[in-house]
Amino acid sequence: MGSLQAECTAGVPQGPQAVNPCFLQGFTTPALASCGTANVTGTGNYQGCVEAVKKHLLDKTAHCPVEPCSFDGTYQPQVINYNHIWRYSLYMFDGTYQP
């Protein structure tokens, strides 16, 4: 987003542009930027997408104020190991049900 911010402050005439390696090549969508609406265009770059997700979403090196943390410094309570698995299939909740 650094380049998008630079375009916002530079006042690019056609509006700020950004690329997203996780979007399909050629896919374009508007996105909110600090200076209005920006156009984000996909490049369809799998390896670039993997690196972007690791860097921006799964940062294991981020400061962890309350341990344990899962990623990006987010607290993650420990999972209790009961040595068995609960599995639910085709669970549906209908808020309109009245007994």
C-alpha positions in Angstrom: 0.0 0.0 0.0 3.0 2.3 0.2 2.9 3.0 -3.5 -0.8 3.6 -3.3 -0.3 6.2 -0.6 2.4 7.9 -2.7 0.0 8.2 -5.6 -2.6 9.7 -3.2 -0.3 12.4 -2.1 1.0 13.0 -5.7 -2.5 13.6 -7.0 -2.3 11.1 -10.0 -4.9 12.4 -12.5 -6.6 9.0 -13.3 -6.8 8.1 -9.6 -4.5 5.9 -7.5 -3.7 2.5 -8.9 -2.6 -0.6 -7.0 -1.9 -4.3 -7.9 -2.9 -7.4 -6.0 -1.0 -10.6 -6.8 -3.9 -12.7 -5.3 -6.5 -11.4 -7.7 -6.9 -13.0 -11.1 -4.9 -11.4 -13.9 -6.8 -8.5 -15.4 -9.5 -8.4 -12.6 -10.0 -4.8 -11.5 -12.1 -3.6 -8.5 -12.4 -0.3 -6.7 -11.1 0.0 -3.2 -11.1 2.7 -0.6 -7.9 4.6 -0.2 -7.1 7.5 2.2 -7.6 9.9 -0.8 -10.8 8.4 -2.2 -11.3 5.4 -4.4 -8.4 3.5 -6.0 -8.5 0.9 -8.7 -6.9 -2.5 -7.7 -5.9 -4.7 -10.5 -5.0 -8.4 -10.2 -1.8 -9.9 -11.6 -2.6 -13.6 -10.9 0.9 -14.2 -9.5 0.7 -17.2 -7.2 4.1 -16.9 -5.6 3.6 -13.1 -5.1 0.3 -13.9 -3.4 1.9 -16.4 -1.1 4.6 -13.9 -0.1 2.1 -11.1 0.4 -0.1 -13.3 2.7 3.0 -14.4 4.7 4.2 -10.8 5.0 0.9 -9.0 5.7 -1.4 -11.6 7.3 0.8 -14.3 8.9 3.5 -12.3 10.4 5.0 -14.6 13.0 7.6 -12.0 14.0 5.2 -9.3 15.2 5.2 -8.2 18.8 3.1 -10.4 21.0 1.7 -8.3 23.9 -0.2 -11.2 25.5 1.1 -14.7 25.0 0.5 -17.1 23.4 0.0 -15.6 20.0 -0.9 -17.3 16.7 0.3 -14.7 14.1 0.5 -10.9 13.6 0.7 -10.5 17.4 -2.9 -11.7 17.9 -3.6 -13.5 21.1 -4.6 -17.2 20.6 -5.9 -19.1 23.6 -4.3 -22.5 24.0 -6.3 -25.4 22.5 -7.1 -28.0 25.2 -6.2 -31.5 24.1 -8.9 -34.0 25.0 -7.4 -36.7 22.7 -10.6 -36.9 20.7 -12.2 -34.9 17.9 -15.7 -33.5 17.6 -17.0 -33.4 14.1 -20.2 -31.9 12.9 -21.6 -32.3 9.4 -24.5 -30.5 7.8 -25.3 -28.4 10.9 -27.9 -25.8 10.3 -29.4 -23.2 12.6 -32.7 -21.7 11.7 -33.5 -18.6 13.8 -37.2 -18.9 13.0 -37.8 -22.2 14.8 -40.3 -22.0 17.6 -41.1 -25.1 19.7 
